[in-house]
Amino acid sequence: MESEGEEKVKVVIFSIIVETYLSPVETHCMNIDYFIPDEENQTRDFSDDAMARLHMGRSVIALFMVGFLAIFSAFWTGVVGCWRRSPGNITATAILMLFACLLSAGGMGLWHGVEYYEKEKIVGEEYYQQWSNVLKDNTAQWYDWSFYMAWLGVAMCLGTMTLFLIAASCLRKERAREQTQNVQYIMPGPEGQLTNLVRLVVRGRLGRRRLVVNQRDLV
């Protein structure tokens, strides 16, 4: 191992030099080349398994980007839905969170696919299949905090979607109950005309309700 500066480290694996860097959380990481764009056509000699791994790795990034976009959209629909107490907006937020959950889960699934290809299918001196037995026996592998945080994020998206669906259902039931109670305020007069007209309007703004009562005598 050869140090280079305070943050970058060069690690020699077989005859390949891999440059790592120190992340903000004090872990050594390495950049992955996804060959985007592949202007020099460096992937022309890749095997089918290597190309499958490359496409899955690219798809992981794409799915997470679309998932983050769904979460960003869900944030705004959720704010509007809570402000207006709108079951439709809350339901839309739940659907967006469901999309975010599925996209994130798909990204993690493809990440495991990349891991499987690297360990079990792709042949090359930098991959597990071509390692010597001594190296395999003395190599330890484990998942760090980011792996568990990613799956926790998927679970949180699913839980958030469930809570939003419950909230939308509660708002619909509350609105139906209020509409049923409003019927009691419409009283027919002795001559079949309305003597009093009471209109109840419930508008949710910051959790407050306004009661608007209009009373009119009809002759």
Secondary structure, DSSP 8 states (H G I E B T S, - for coil): -EEETTTEEEEEETTEEEEEEE-TTS-EEE-----SS-TT-GGGG--HHHHHHHHHHHHHHHHHHHHHHHHHHHHHHHHHHHHHT-HHHHHHHHHHHHHHHHHHHHHHHHHHHHHHIIIII--STTSGGGS-HHHHHT------HHHHHHHHHHHHHHHHHHHHHHHHHHHHHHHHHHHHHHGGG-EE-TTSSEEE--------BTTB-----------
